[in-house]
Each structure stands twice: as structure tokens, then as C-alpha cells.
Amino acid sequence: MSARLNIVPFISVDHMMKLVLAIGVDRVLTDLAAYIEEDFRRWDSFDKTPRVASHSEAGVIELMPTSDGRLYGFKYVNGHPRNTRQGLQTVTAFGVLADVGSGYPMLLTEMTILTALRTAATSALAAQYLAPKGARTMAIIGNGAQAEFQALAFKALLGVDRLRLFDIDASASRKCLRNLAGLGFDITVCASGQEAVEGADIITTVTADKQNATILTDNMVGTGIHINAVGGDCPGKTELHRDILLRSDIFAEYTPQTRIEGEIQQLPPDHPVTELWQVITGQAPGRSSASQVTLFDSVGFAIEDFSALRYIRDKLPATGFFEELDLLADPDEPRDLFGMLLRAKAAAAA
Ligand SMILES: NC(=O)c1ccc[n+]([C@@H]2O[C@H](COP(=O)([O-])OP(=O)(O)OC[C@H]3O[C@@H](n4cnc5c(N)ncnc54)[C@H](O)[C@@H]3O)[C@@H](O)[C@H]2O)c1
């Protein structure tokens, strides 16, 4: 990598895909889960704030910053559930990792693919602590951009190899079936959410809709199930009927953000919730009985992106999948910024 601090490594979508394929998707998912777990173990060392959201009728644009005092990271991410009708992604993202000491960016990267990977890695990490022992069957309701990543993470980290897919758009399920063919899954495409949850140990809901939807009703969730609720992640955008929440043990990433954005926005602000880092560090129990319904109320938190950015930084020197971006003005004399402009003018005129 360049020793010149004004040159910032940039990881394009093309380079991110090459990096992920060179390492292997399963390996990246397990590595990311390990980085996230490591950062969740040192929860107290991070600045934490609910993400800064700008809502519109069409969707949301969010900034997700955090720092551990040495590194600073942020992600720009959008969520526009109707985008796919125009051929656009529901979620796109990019992010920056910076050095706290100088304030200089250390890398700029695409994060659309990285977000799908880190979201799936976080879900599977949570499920390692919360899903019933020996879980092998997962329902995935919502078979869009995130779905295959979720499936692969649960296979890599928990050994889940039977999938029951449902989407209101059958072409999404067919796409998912096609993409996962030959990857070691036994897959059933289902005609309804009700059919999808039959026999499932884990239910992943990962739909996109800008409303309080009811993807799961109370009668669809039997005892002992783990629910990985990924799609409800904005005020007024939830997936589960409130009654399910009332009989679940609820686990969140960062409660102040989840109270605004997660399924628990449907509950009073003092409803008990356990944060995942507390389970990971052994300060709170995860799953404690076979009959318990556990709910990971995922919304996506900045530390997960920070971990993902750290991971990518660590992989750059060996893989070389980046280009050098002339991002920062770098006059020879730091205070002579205007002089640099004048010299450029003179050079252009010569
Ligand atoms: N928690 C997190 O960290 C996190 C991270 C990324 C994305 N998300 C959220 O996950 C959701 C899915 O993201 P995506 O990129 O896969 O979106 P996407 O638009 O690619 O896919 C969503 C799918 O849900 C389906 N769907 C919508 N309503 C449904 C219903 N009632 N029943 C069944 N299927 C339904 C759609 O047909 C579509 O195929 C979004 O809401 C997004 O905001 C959360």
C-alpha cells in the first residue's frame, strides 16, 4: 500500500468481489463474525450513538459512525424498499476507515456487498448464542439481496443446511434457489410464510416494505424457535406481530438505536432487552431453555461496519485489491493550500 498518506486506498465493487472470491465467501463470513465478536467483547471502548437517519416518503439515508479511540469508521447507507421496481437496489452503502491520530482517511470502500456480508455474519453470530442446539432448518421469508448471504452465514457458522424459502414475489425465491444450487443446501420453496415456518428451528425475516408489516403472526411461531428479524429496521417499518415480542426473550445490538428502529419500537421503552455483547461476554444468558423463543431484533449497528472495515484493511496488503485514490490535498508546505492551487494554475497554463 502507498506510504503517501494523501493517497487513500479505494476498494471498488469490482475489487470487493475479487477480494471476497479470492478468500472465499464462507471464510469471509466466519472471519467477519470473528472480527465483530472481538469488537463486541470490547464494547466499552467504543463511542456509541444511534445512527443519524434522514427519512423521506421513499426511504431513508443513514450515517453510522463509531470510534474505538484509535480508528474511526462510518458508513453511508440507504434503505428504499420500492427501489427494486425501478431496477435499483433497496440497500446501497459505502464507508470510510480513518486514523484518529491524524484524522486522515485510511480507506474508502464500497459497502453494499460488505453490508450484506456483515449483516449475515452478525445474524449467524447471534444465532450461535441464541438458536436451539443442533438447529439445521431455517425459514427465510424475503428472498431479496440479503437472503443468500444469510443462508451461507448460517451454514458456515451453525451448519444450517435445510432452507424453506418464501417471498411474495415468486421470482425472488427462484433467484435464491438458483444461486444456492450446488452449495450443499436442501431447499424447499414455499407458497406462504405459514408453510415456510413449518419444521423450521430458525426463522429469518428479511423483507423490505415501508410499513408495519406482519410477516409473522403469533400462531406461526412455535416454542423453542429462534427468530432472526432483519428487515424491520426503521421507525414505522417492522415485520413481527407484537404478541410474538411479548413471549420472546429479546436480544438487540445497541438498545437506544433498536428502540427507535427495531421490532421493539412496538413495545414500551422499558420493556426488558438484552444486548448481544452482554451475552458474548458472559454477562447475560443467551438461550437458557429448549422451549424459549429467542428473538434477535437486528437493525444493524455501526460497530459491525467498523469491524468489517477493519477486516478489509487487514486483507488489503496481501490481496492488493484496491486502487490508489488521490483523495486528500497535500501541499508540500501544509499551510500553503492556496499556493498549491496557484502552482496547478501555472502548470496548466505552461
Ligand atoms: N438489520 C440489518 O442490519 C439490515 C442490513 C441490511 C438490510 N436490512 C433490511 O433487510 C431488508 C431486506 O433487504 P434486501 O436488500 O434483501 O431487500 P430486497 O428489496 O432486495 O428484498 C426484499 C424482499 O422482500 C420481499 N417481500 C416484501 N414484502 C414481503 C412480504 N410481506 N412477505 C414476503 N416477502 C416480502 C420482496 O419481494 C423482496 O424480494 C430491508 O428491509 C433492509 O432494510 C437490514
The ligand as a MOL file (V3000), in Angstrom:
LIG
                    3D

  0  0  0     0  0            999 V3000
M  V30 BEGIN CTAB
M  V30 COUNTS 44 48 0 0 0
M  V30 BEGIN ATOM
M  V30 1 N -30.6250 -5.4240 10.1120 0
M  V30 2 C -29.6700 -5.1150 9.2790 0
M  V30 3 O -28.5020 -4.9900 9.6520 0
M  V30 4 C -30.0000 -4.9480 7.8270 0
M  V30 5 C -28.9660 -4.8860 6.8880 0
M  V30 6 C -29.3020 -4.8310 5.5360 0
M  V30 7 C -30.6380 -4.7850 5.1460 0
M  V30 8 N -31.6160 -4.8050 6.1000 0 CHG=1
M  V30 9 C -33.0290 -4.7900 5.7240 0
M  V30 10 O -33.3360 -6.0730 5.2130 0
M  V30 11 C -34.4370 -5.9660 4.3110 0
M  V30 12 C -34.1430 -6.7290 3.0500 0
M  V30 13 O -33.0990 -6.1010 2.3410 0
M  V30 14 P -32.7540 -6.5590 0.8530 0
M  V30 15 O -31.5560 -5.7820 0.4450 0
M  V30 16 O -32.7250 -8.0450 0.7770 0 CHG=-1
M  V30 17 O -34.0730 -6.0220 0.0950 0
M  V30 18 P -34.6830 -6.5110 -1.2970 0
M  V30 19 O -35.6200 -5.4440 -1.7290 0
M  V30 20 O -33.5930 -6.9360 -2.2190 0
M  V30 21 O -35.5090 -7.8400 -0.9120 0
M  V30 22 C -36.6410 -7.8030 -0.0940 0
M  V30 23 C -37.5640 -8.9290 -0.4980 0
M  V30 24 O -38.6680 -8.9430 0.4240 0
M  V30 25 C -39.8130 -9.3580 -0.3100 0
M  V30 26 N -41.0190 -9.0270 0.4530 0
M  V30 27 C -41.5540 -7.7840 0.6620 0
M  V30 28 N -42.6830 -7.9150 1.4170 0
M  V30 29 C -42.8200 -9.2380 1.6900 0
M  V30 30 C -43.7740 -9.9840 2.4240 0
M  V30 31 N -44.8220 -9.3870 3.0010 0
M  V30 32 N -43.6190 -11.3320 2.5210 0
M  V30 33 C -42.5690 -11.9530 1.9000 0
M  V30 34 N -41.6380 -11.2850 1.1760 0
M  V30 35 C -41.7650 -9.9470 1.0760 0
M  V30 36 C -39.6660 -8.6340 -1.6450 0
M  V30 37 O -40.4630 -9.2290 -2.6550 0
M  V30 38 C -38.1630 -8.7710 -1.8980 0
M  V30 39 O -37.8600 -9.9070 -2.6900 0
M  V30 40 C -34.6530 -4.4670 4.0960 0
M  V30 41 O -35.7840 -4.0810 4.8470 0
M  V30 42 C -33.3900 -3.8240 4.6190 0
M  V30 43 O -33.6250 -2.5260 5.0980 0
M  V30 44 C -31.3160 -4.8920 7.4150 0
M  V30 END ATOM
M  V30 BEGIN BOND
M  V30 1 1 1 2
M  V30 2 2 2 3
M  V30 3 1 2 4
M  V30 4 1 4 5
M  V30 5 2 4 44
M  V30 6 2 5 6
M  V30 7 1 6 7
M  V30 8 2 7 8
M  V30 9 1 8 9
M  V30 10 1 8 44
M  V30 11 1 9 10
M  V30 12 1 9 42
M  V30 13 1 10 11
M  V30 14 1 11 12
M  V30 15 1 11 40
M  V30 16 1 12 13
M  V30 17 1 13 14
M  V30 18 2 14 15
M  V30 19 1 14 16
M  V30 20 1 14 17
M  V30 21 1 17 18
M  V30 22 2 18 19
M  V30 23 1 18 20
M  V30 24 1 18 21
M  V30 25 1 21 22
M  V30 26 1 22 23
M  V30 27 1 23 24
M  V30 28 1 23 38
M  V30 29 1 24 25
M  V30 30 1 25 26
M  V30 31 1 25 36
M  V30 32 1 26 27
M  V30 33 1 26 35
M  V30 34 2 27 28
M  V30 35 1 28 29
M  V30 36 1 29 30
M  V30 37 2 29 35
M  V30 38 1 30 31
M  V30 39 2 30 32
M  V30 40 1 32 33
M  V30 41 2 33 34
M  V30 42 1 34 35
M  V30 43 1 36 37
M  V30 44 1 36 38
M  V30 45 1 38 39
M  V30 46 1 40 41
M  V30 47 1 40 42
M  V30 48 1 42 43
M  V30 END BOND
M  V30 END CTAB
M  END
